[in-house]
Each structure stands twice: as C-alpha cells, then as structure tokens.
C-alpha cells in the first residue's frame, strides 16, 4: 500500500514550471487563450445548447449566460494578466 506522502510522478502535473512560486506566463497565456476560445464558442454558437439538449439537460440552457459570461471575462482577464506578466519578465531579462 503506498504511503500518502509519496508523489507518484505528479510533480510534473502540479506545476514544475513554477519560478519563485509563480506559474510560467507562457502557460498562463496558453490556458487563457484556449479557455477564451472555448467559452466564446459556447457563448456565440449553439454548440452547448445542442449538446445539453442531446443529453436531456435542455432545461439548463436558461442559466448558460449566468455561467458563460463570467467565465469569458475570467479567461480574458487571465490572458491579459499573462501577457502583462510575460512582458514584465521579458523586460526584466533584457535589463540584466
């Protein structure tokens, strides 16, 4: 039986790209852009409505705006933060 303190190779999945406790801005930017595109597709096309209707959850379509618009704002904010962090990091590396 494995001990609870064993890692089992999860360190790579948990953010081995941390630098001083921060995530790599390139990874944050990638997540932000992918999330923005996915949420925008679900907001502005009927993809999610069709999928919910196909699995019998069409009653939830009235609540999609409550979830999708804040998620879109969060992913856009994450993308902007990642761009800002990346530019700050790049500007700091050129000064040295």
C-alpha positions, 0 to 999 in steps of 0.5 A, a space after each residue: 500500500 503506498 504511503 500518502 506522502 509519496 508523489 507518484 510522478 505528479 510533480 510534473 502535473 502540479 506545476 514544475 514550471 513554477 519560478 519563485 512560486 509563480 506559474 510560467 506566463 507562457 502557460 498562463 497565456 496558453 490556458 487563457 487563450 484556449 479557455 477564451 476560445 472555448 467559452 466564446 464558442 459556447 457563448 456565440 454558437 449553439 454548440 452547448 445548447 445542442 449538446 445539453 439538449 442531446 443529453 436531456 439537460 435542455 432545461 439548463 440552457 436558461 442559466 448558460 449566460 449566468 455561467 458563460 459570461 463570467 467565465 469569458 471575462 475570467 479567461 480574458 482577464 487571465 490572458 491579459 494578466 499573462 501577457 502583462 506578466 510575460 512582458 514584465 519578465 521579458 523586460 526584466 531579462 533584457 535589463 540584466 
